[in-house]
Amino acid sequence: MSLLFFSCALINTNMSAVPDGKKLVRSPSGLRMLPENGAFNSPFSLDEPQWVPDKECPRCMQCDTKFDFITRKHHCRRCGRCFCDKCCSQKVALPRMCFVDPVRQCAECSLISQKEVEFYDKQLKVLTAGGTFLVRVDSSEKSETMVCRLSNNHRYACKNPQMYLFKCDLSCLESLSLSLSLSLSLSLFSSFRYLFLDGESHFEVELSRISSMQVLTEGSTPGGGSLRASGMVLQYKPPGSQNLQQLHMDTADDKRIASAWLAAMHKAAKLLYESRDQ
């Protein structure tokens, strides 16, 4: 197999970055950009499903139409079930499986994927921008003002352009030329693995080691106004330890920005738990 190596400069001014190796892989479902080292998998990622074998689905699993030479079978790239073209015609981006291009999905899965794309397009930017909180560790009564943000690396902080190395099969180049911008976005979005808390001290929480996350709210009761996120209690296991440590975070300074950050983190938690339970 012929391979081509090339590098792309990515300017990243708001977060630390490390040039994790990426590889382009052509699977039966489409072209995917994956970390060369499995340890760098995104905590939000989902595995490709096993396709229902053709011989086990003589009819569409949605409308029950019988397959024949005219009515062909199509597999949803998200759930792996078998459908006719009418029930599986939409092509939607699926960044949680690291697909470079939008892929065919059934109606139910396409709605879910569209909501997740909104998370990648909007909420993830809120999380990387950060919010200011009063943070307490475990049972300590002392709080520290800290900026909390999502980041993609816990060792290197650099404002210079980073060189990301990609490896791909030469047969992938045609699709790559059409999808390079999305590929670069995937290489960044799929790498967010750490929660940074910066103040006089510094904490790093690996997202995959978070055990529980509870968003606290304040405001009026139903009928008297909407609730607003006011804080978060997070339990996680530090590296090399099986003992839980707790962080208690309350909004500080600009509460509007901090509340938006908490709302985005709540959505991120749902994706984390789904990835963990697959």
CORDA-V336081 format. One record per backbone hydrogen bond with DSSP energy under -0.5 kcal/mol. NH is the residue of the N-H (numbers start at 1). CO is the residue of the C=O. E is the energy in kcal/mol with one decimal. If there is no record, write none. Layout:
NH&CO&E  NH&CO&E
This chain:
4&168&-2.2  6&166&-1.4  8&164&-1.5  10&162&-2.4  11&9&-0.5  12&10&-0.5  20&18&-2.5  22&165&-2.4  23&34&-2.8  24&167&-3.5  25&23&-0.5  25&32&-3.2  27&25&-0.8  27&30&-2.5  30&27&-1.0  32&25&-3.1  33&98&-2.5  34&23&-2.9  34&32&-0.6  36&21&-2.3  38&36&-0.6  40&37&-2.3  41&38&-1.6  43&192&-0.5  45&42&-1.4  46&96&-2.8  49&77&-0.6  52&80&-2.8  56&53&-1.6  57&54&-1.5  60&65&-2.8  61&82&-2.3  64&60&-1.3  67&58&-2.5  68&71&-1.8  72&70&-1.0  74&83&-2.3  76&81&-2.3  77&104&-2.5  80&76&-1.9  83&74&-3.2  88&84&-0.8  88&85&-0.7  90&105&-0.7  92&90&-0.6  92&103&-2.3  97&94&-1.6  98&95&-1.5  99&94&-1.4  100&31&-2.9  101&31&-0.5  103&92&-2.3  105&90&-2.6  107&87&-1.0  110&106&-2.6  111&107&-1.5  112&108&-1.3  113&109&-2.7  114&110&-2.2  115&111&-1.5  116&112&-1.8  117&113&-2.3  118&114&-1.3  119&115&-1.2  120&116&-2.1  121&117&-2.5  122&118&-2.6  123&118&-0.9  124&119&-2.8  125&122&-0.5  126&122&-1.6  127&123&-2.3  128&124&-1.9  129&125&-1.7  130&126&-1.6  131&148&-1.9  133&146&-2.9  134&250&-3.2  135&133&-0.7  135&144&-2.8  136&248&-2.6  138&136&-0.5  138&246&-3.9  140&137&-2.1  144&135&-1.9  146&133&-2.9  146&144&-0.5  147&198&-2.9  148&131&-3.1  148&146&-0.6  149&196&-2.2  150&127&-2.2  151&194&-3.0  152&16&-0.7  158&156&-0.5  162&10&-2.3  164&8&-1.9  164&162&-0.7  166&6&-2.1  166&164&-0.5  167&22&-1.2  168&4&-1.6  170&2&-1.5  172&169&-2.4  173&170&-1.5  176&172&-2.4  177&173&-2.5  178&174&-0.7  178&175&-0.6  179&175&-1.0  179&176&-0.8  180&176&-0.7  183&179&-2.2  184&180&-2.4  185&181&-1.8  186&182&-2.5  187&183&-2.2  188&184&-1.3  189&185&-3.2  190&186&-2.6  191&188&-1.7  192&189&-1.1  193&151&-1.0  193&191&-0.8  194&151&-2.2  195&205&-3.0  196&149&-3.1  196&194&-0.6  197&203&-2.3  198&147&-2.4  199&201&-2.6  203&197&-2.5  205&195&-2.5  206&204&-0.5  207&193&-2.5  209&206&-2.2  210&207&-1.6  211&235&-2.6  212&235&-1.5  214&233&-2.5  216&231&-2.7  218&228&-2.4  220&226&-0.5  224&221&-2.7  228&218&-3.1  230&216&-3.0  231&216&-1.3  232&249&-2.5  233&214&-2.7  234&232&-0.5  234&247&-2.9  235&212&-2.4  236&245&-2.5  237&209&-2.0  238&236&-0.6  238&243&-0.6  241&238&-2.0  245&236&-3.1  247&234&-2.9  248&136&-2.9  249&232&-3.2  249&247&-0.5  250&134&-2.3  251&230&-2.4  252&132&-1.8  255&253&-1.4  258&254&-2.1  259&255&-2.7  260&256&-2.0  261&257&-2.1  262&258&-2.2  263&259&-2.3  264&260&-2.1  265&261&-2.3  266&262&-2.1  267&263&-1.5  268&264&-2.1  269&265&-2.2  270&266&-1.3  271&267&-1.5  272&268&-2.3  273&269&-2.6  274&270&-2.0  275&271&-2.4  276&272&-2.2  277&273&-1.9  278&274&-0.6  278&275&-0.6
